[in-house]
Structure formats: C-alpha cells, structure tokens
Amino acid sequence: MKWFIKAVFHNYANFKGRARRKEYWMFYLFYFLFLVLATIADSVIYDLNVEDINDPEVFYPLQTIFMLAMIIPCISLGARRLHDIGKSGWQQLLLLIPLIGSILVLIFTLRDSDYQENKYGPSPKSITTSKDVASLKGSVDGIAESHQYSAPDQTNMFCGKCGKKNSRDNKFCTQCGQTFAS
C-alpha cells in the first residue's frame, strides 16, 4: 500500500529519477484492487447485473473517474521504471504497437534494476550513495580507532560504489569493477 501512496501522492507527476521493480508492481497490484472495488461499487450503487459488464453502453462513473485520476501516476511511474533499467521513459510509446509493444514493455518492466548510477540518477537499491561512503568510512575508522581492543573484520571490505562485500586481496570490486585504493 505504501508504494501506491508514494506513487500517487508523493510522485504524482514526477518523471525524473528511478523506480524499483517492486515499487512498480506493488503500485499496479493496488491499482487493480482499487479498480475492482470501484467496479463493484458502481455495480452496487447503480444496480448493474453481471451481464451488464460486457455491455458497451453501460457507464461505470466511479471506475472511469478512478482510471482518469490514475493516468498521470501510471505514466510517470512507467517512465521512472524504464529509467531504472537505463531506458528512456518515451519508450512507453511502444505500447501503441499492438501486441509486440506490450510484450516489449512487459519485458522491460520485469528486468532487474541497474545497480550502478545511470544518467537518470543513483540506483534506488544502493545502500548508500558514493558521497555518503566517504563520510561513512571516516566515521567507521574513527570508531575502530576508539575501540583498541576490538578486532574488526580484516579479511573483507565493502565497495563504495555498489556496496558488495569483497576480499581485501582484491584490487577491483567483483560486482561493478570499481578500483580499490591501496
């Protein structure tokens, strides 16, 4: 539910940045649930039968209002989701191509995030940004020096770019290839 609220209220028309796969699919889960609830409410309020669902002359006002209110969040979230895998948000226009476009956009939205920063911003999956890593390292070193009797883990270190645990013997990160300072 928090992903739906975040997309609708905090990022209503935000086309910049990146959105994780989880944010995208959780939004659409609740979008579908609310759409079903709006359809049920229309059926109850306007006394529609099950046979009326496929009738093109039947109008569902609550469902229509909900869908119209969600057009901009759906498009902006789709753009941020495509940004997360390094694609332009304009590639949503592929949906206008029957069948093939829908399959391509579905494949794009199912792909995992780029762990590295791309031209659309830092990865939402990263634990810390590269600016925070330097200050974090300084504070950790200060704590280690203050605890002279503690034995910190001397065999492993974490990459400042992607956060992956690496052996101190490595010259490069095994995940992203970042060079380690000696």
Disulfide bonds with the S-S distance in Angstrom:
none
